[in-house]
């Protein structure tokens, strides 16, 4: 098999960014040790990742609905969207059983992600595929279907033998999967999952990082980085790697923030627990349409407890309700 030629030029600033990520990982370890409930913290961040990764692909379920689906509660929504969430949750939970450099495991993960949703689930596509913008313009045409199996095998072999740092290698593999576009559907989801898997094999903490959440919030920049990486005559995914390093660092910051908010506040005789308050503000800032019941499910609290927090926050002027109780949404006025 012909070896894959290097498809990115290095940026000297990457060394500084990688050093910052190492420092953040140490802070993550400390944050987890101080957290009141590590298992709940990790589950919450994985829920955020599943919601974000499916939302990027057009899934309409809210964060609260995604949480209900994952917790086995009935949800009123498009059956396809519900199945996408169930599949993604299953695929992420199966990560310890995937080997990142095995083609069969990539296909198996794709089967988990797309089970019953597409005709070629767990199989490389048999026809051509193109990425089209919202205005109908052609953005990218995937590789010829006959070449896909060889190209993917070549890519994974390159990843396994690459001497670059795993933060760089994982980003490059993510990009190249999107560039090849090996599947009829689910290419974005499998690319993000595979980068998470590669990083988790390097450092297990990455299995729980909400990287997809940061990609979701910067979706336009994510797609722009993909486009810029093959805009010239020669593919150079330096812009995409640069974007992903920033997204990874920001996901670590986010994880540290959420971990700090789950610390059990002992000895404080106050009417509202500060940690829960911060978590509510973070969730409403991300998903303004959440109901008190949905917030309660996400934070593993009773609806009455959350309603008491919401009432206090409104009285303090830190949040306000826009529209009706049923159809309106929350606006965070003061997140600090």
Buried (B, 14 or more C-beta within 10 A) or exposed (E): EEEBEEBBEEBEEBEEBBEBBEEBBEBBEEBBEEBBBBEBBBBBBBBBBBBBBBBBBEBEBBBBBBBBBBEEEEBEBEEEBBBBBBBBBBBBEBBEEBEBBEBEBBBBBBBBBBBEEBEBBBBBBEEEBEBEEEEEEEEBEBBEBEBBEEBBBBBBBBBBEBEBBBBBBBBBBBBBBBBBBBBBBBBBBBBBBBBBBBBBBBBEBBBBBBBBBBBBBBEEBBBBBBBBBBEEEEBBBBBBBBBBBBBBBBBBEBBBEBBBBBBEEEEEEEEBBEBBBBBBBBBBEBBBBBBBBBBBBBBEBEBEBBBBBBEBBBEEEBBEEEEEEEEEEBEBEEEE
